[in-house]
Amino acid sequence: MRVFKPNKLFLPRNFDKPQISENCYVEIGAGRGLHALQFAQANPDKQLIAIERTRVKFEDFAQRIDKVRAQKQRLKNLTPVHADAIPWLVHALPPQSLNGVFLLYPNPEPKNAAQRWLNMPFFEFLLSRLKPEAKIILATNIEEYFAEAKQQAETLWQLPMKAFEVDKESRRTHFEIKYLARGESCYQLEIYKPADYQTRFDQWALA
Ligand SMILES: C[S@@+](CC[C@H](N)C(=O)[O-])C[C@H]1O[C@@H](n2cnc3c(N)ncnc32)[C@H](O)[C@@H]1O
């Protein structure tokens, strides 16, 4: 696999560098924001940066936040971002800054294996942004995608993990609700970054 080149990525349009708290999580592909809102409301001590690339979905997400804020919940711990997560995270995060990452029902790119998160050179960069012992949560309804991600975590990235089926009563995201309502099984991987884990980006930060 080629090596990720963070310095080739341009600053995203309208980039606003966020303050990163001591207890920061990122959700990549937040969709219409159901999980992001639930997480931020349930965990006021945790900051969540929730990133969505598709405009229509992001607008729906932003409207949901407005509705909650209209009910006088300030949700200061939720930062919604309309962007491609890859260049945005490269410009936003110092090394070892995240307590966790959510990848909930990512589009598996059936024809393009290189576009799946654990097959991407960017995944090494993402690992470098995690604090020691932080975790990445990946959920999918596609058993082959789950099996491939599990194998990549084990053999390519050499990371410990837990793998299990998602509870049938779970209701975290719009896609999860849809798949479980259809009677499909959903699967989850929790991938841990060991305390002594090293990547080639551990010292890499923008000047
Ligand atoms: C299948 S949808 C799932 C949305 C949501 N997580 C859910 O479960 O309802 C996958 C989402 O990931 C977003 N996405 C894919 N790649 C992305 C990227 N590089 N940056 C930001 N969002 C991305 C897509 O726009 C899409 O909305």
The ligand as an SDF file (V2000), in Angstrom:
LIG
                    3D

 27 29  0  0  0  0  0  0  0  0999 V2000
  -24.2590    5.1490    4.1570 C   0  0  0  0  0  0  0  0  0  0  0  0
  -24.1560    6.7780    4.7910 S   0  0  0  0  0  0  0  0  0  0  0  0
  -24.3540    6.5540    6.5490 C   0  0  0  0  0  0  0  0  0  0  0  0
  -24.6880    7.8270    7.2740 C   0  0  0  0  0  0  0  0  0  0  0  0
  -24.8830    7.6680    8.7910 C   0  0  0  0  0  0  0  0  0  0  0  0
  -23.6330    7.3150    9.4430 N   0  0  0  0  0  0  0  0  0  0  0  0
  -25.9560    6.6560    9.0900 C   0  0  0  0  0  0  0  0  0  0  0  0
  -25.5910    5.5320    9.4960 O   0  0  0  0  0  0  0  0  0  0  0  0
  -27.1340    6.9600    8.9260 O   0  0  0  0  0  0  0  0  0  0  0  0
  -22.3970    7.1190    4.6750 C   0  0  0  0  0  0  0  0  0  0  0  0
  -22.1090    8.6080    4.7720 C   0  0  0  0  0  0  0  0  0  0  0  0
  -20.7160    8.8360    4.8270 O   0  0  0  0  0  0  0  0  0  0  0  0
  -20.4530   10.0600    4.1560 C   0  0  0  0  0  0  0  0  0  0  0  0
  -19.0390   10.0790    3.7940 N   0  0  0  0  0  0  0  0  0  0  0  0
  -18.3810    9.1640    3.0420 C   0  0  0  0  0  0  0  0  0  0  0  0
  -17.0900    9.5160    2.9080 N   0  0  0  0  0  0  0  0  0  0  0  0
  -16.9270   10.6780    3.5920 C   0  0  0  0  0  0  0  0  0  0  0  0
  -15.8340   11.5550    3.8060 C   0  0  0  0  0  0  0  0  0  0  0  0
  -14.6340   11.3080    3.2730 N   0  0  0  0  0  0  0  0  0  0  0  0
  -16.0190   12.6440    4.5730 N   0  0  0  0  0  0  0  0  0  0  0  0
  -17.2380   12.9210    5.1070 C   0  0  0  0  0  0  0  0  0  0  0  0
  -18.3180   12.1390    4.9090 N   0  0  0  0  0  0  0  0  0  0  0  0
  -18.1730   11.0380    4.1700 C   0  0  0  0  0  0  0  0  0  0  0  0
  -21.4030   10.0280    2.9660 C   0  0  0  0  0  0  0  0  0  0  0  0
  -21.6580   11.3260    2.4660 O   0  0  0  0  0  0  0  0  0  0  0  0
  -22.6430    9.3940    3.5750 C   0  0  0  0  0  0  0  0  0  0  0  0
  -23.5390   10.3660    4.0560 O   0  0  0  0  0  0  0  0  0  0  0  0
  1  2  1  0
  2  3  1  0
  2 10  1  0
  3  4  1  0
  4  5  1  0
  5  6  1  0
  5  7  1  0
  7  8  2  0
  7  9  1  0
 10 11  1  0
 11 12  1  0
 11 26  1  0
 12 13  1  0
 13 14  1  0
 13 24  1  0
 14 15  1  0
 14 23  1  0
 15 16  2  0
 16 17  1  0
 17 18  1  0
 17 23  2  0
 18 19  1  0
 18 20  2  0
 20 21  1  0
 21 22  2  0
 22 23  1  0
 24 25  1  0
 24 26  1  0
 26 27  1  0
M  CHG  2   2   1   9  -1
M  END
$$$$
